Amino acid sequence: MRVLIAEDEISTAKALKILLEKARYSVDIVHDGLQAWEYVSLSTYDVVVLDIMMPGLSGLEVLNKIRKNHITVPVM
């Protein structure tokens, strides 16, 4: 399973990545909303974990772009 973590708190993102990789997930991390949108629009993920308050675009703005572009990935 492929997971994208969009989190601007670097320590939080690293901790989530470690836990998910121990469970054998493939994990990508981005630290701002613009990168999150770029990754989601160019790759296929099984789930996206979005922080709401990020630089660039907020998590809600990223989610809005995801849905407007008919990308059906589950988002937490």
C-alpha positions in Angstrom: 0.0 0.0 0.0 1.3 3.4 -0.9 0.8 6.4 1.5 1.5 10.1 1.1 2.0 12.0 4.3 1.6 15.8 3.9 2.8 17.3 7.2 4.9 20.4 7.8 6.1 19.2 11.3 9.2 17.3 10.3 9.4 15.2 13.4 5.7 14.2 13.2 6.1 13.2 9.6 9.2 11.1 10.3 7.5 9.3 13.2 4.5 8.5 11.0 6.7 7.3 8.3 8.7 5.0 10.6 5.5 3.4 12.0 3.9 2.9 8.6 7.1 1.4 7.1 7.3 -1.0 10.0 3.8 -2.2 8.9 5.3 -2.6 5.4 3.7 0.5 3.8 5.5 2.5 1.1 5.5 6.1 2.3 6.3 9.4 0.7 6.5 12.6 2.7 6.0 16.2 1.7 6.1 19.3 3.9 3.8 21.8 2.1 0.5 21.9 0.3 2.0 22.7 -3.1 4.1 19.6 -2.9 1.2 17.5 -1.7 -0.9 18.5 -4.7 2.0 17.9 -7.1 2.6 14.4 -5.7 -1.1 13.5 -5.7 -1.7 14.8 -9.2 1.4 12.9 -10.6 1.3 9.6 -8.7 -1.2 7.0 -7.4 -1.6 6.6 -3.7 -3.9 4.3 -1.7 -4.3 6.9 1.0 -3.3 10.5 1.7 -2.7 11.9 5.2 -3.1 15.7 5.1 -2.3 18.2 7.7 -4.8 21.0 7.6 -2.4 23.9 8.3 0.5 23.8 5.9 2.5 26.4 4.0 1.7 27.0 0.3 -1.8 25.4 0.2 -3.7 24.3 3.3 -4.8 20.7 3.6 -8.3 21.8 2.8 -7.2 23.5 -0.3 -5.3 20.4 -1.4 -8.4 18.3 -0.7 -10.5 20.6 -2.7 -8.1 20.3 -5.7 -8.1 16.5 -5.4 -11.8 16.3 -5.5 -12.3 18.9 -8.3 -9.9 16.8 -10.4 -11.9 13.7 -9.7 -9.1 11.9 -7.8 -10.9 9.4 -5.5 -8.0 8.6 -3.2 -9.1 8.3 0.5 -7.9 11.3 2.5 -7.4 11.6 6.2 
